[in-house]
Amino acid sequence: MSADQRFLQAAQALGHRFDGEIKIGGHYVPLVRHGDQVHVSGQIPRVGDTVLVTGRAGAEVTLARAQEAAKVCAMRALALLQRSLGSLDQVERILRITVHVQCTADFTQHSEVADGASDLLCFVLGNEAGAHARTSVGAYQLPKNATVELELLAAIRAG
């Protein structure tokens, strides 16, 4: 099964489509390709015009819901890569992700939230290409009151 087929399977499992417009909010581009690397700007859990998960992890947002938000963020990043490269099979490896979690002062499960994104990347791209370095941090506030924001750096195949 190709990475693109697994991407569709993951989208179905989440109950969302990622083939529509990927909205950005500001004066920047959603991704920058430089040599064999692609930097994907921070993605929030938005589908269409709706931010699916808002609020603070550890208060009104459960760990499971925050993990779902991280998955949606990762799907948005993969959708941008797919559009830019023509196929997710062109991704040689995810090099790094950074996961920001809007949370309460005593919330300490940032890594568990990030696991939602990491697990999804390994499922879609395979364990070798999907494995990555990762940082997860807590934040007081994120754009649009999103619970999670994810940025990504990918290495792509030559050619």
Buried (B, 14 or more C-beta within 10 A) or exposed (E): EEBBEBBBEBBEEBEBEBEEEBEBEEEEEBBEBEEEEBBBBBBBBBBEEEBBBBBBBBEEBEBEBBBBBBBBBBBBBBBBBBEBBEEBBBBBBBBBBBBBBBBBEEBEBBEBBBBBBBBBBBBBBBEEBBBBEBEBEBBEEBBEEBBBBBBBBBBBEEE
